[in-house]
Structure formats: C-alpha cells, structure tokens
Amino acid sequence: MQWIGVRDTPGNNWNGGSRDDVNRLGSWLGLMSQSDADQGPEQAGSRGDLITAQRPGERIARLTQRWVNAVPYDTSRMTEHEARALSASLRETDDARSLAGA
C-alpha cells in the first residue's frame, strides 16, 4: 500500500474563496468532497471538487508508471496563486454564463 496525498493548498479559506475552489475543504490526508443532502446528484460536488479529484488521479497514474516502468516522475504542486487564479477564472465563467442567460 502506498499513500499519496492531495498536495494542493487549501482552497476556500480566504475572503475571495468560493465553493469551486480547488481543495476547498483543505484536506491534506486524502480526497474530500461535500454536497448538500437536500440536492440531487446533478448538483453534487463542485467543479473545484472535480479538479481536486482529477489532479491526484493523474499523479497516481504517473507514480504507477514510475514504480512499474521506472519512468521519471516530477511532483507538481499547484501554488496558492495558481489555485486562486483558477478559482477566479471559474467564477468569471459562471458570471459570463449568468449574464448570457439573463
């Protein structure tokens, strides 16, 4: 068994944070997501949760290649600045969609 952590800084922990932040629940030990119990599956999770799940999935695949095939592996980590920029771009996309639909 091999433990592979999240490696992204906590998301929704600043005044510009939102539900769509990467690693919005601030997990260090493993992946976490949260959805409201009174909403259906179409509203479950968030785009930030999806990105939070995809990034370790890619790391796990690359690490597996390293262990099985001796492929070099470089650990990438999203900086706080990169995470906040990504969150801001997700919110801008939502704002643009809201304006287009209004």
Secondary structure, DSSP 4 states (H G I P E B T S, - for coil): -------S---S-STT--TTSTTTT--SSS------TTS-GGGSS-HHHHHHHHHHHHHHHHHHHHHHH----------HHHHHHHHHHHHHHHHHHHHHH-
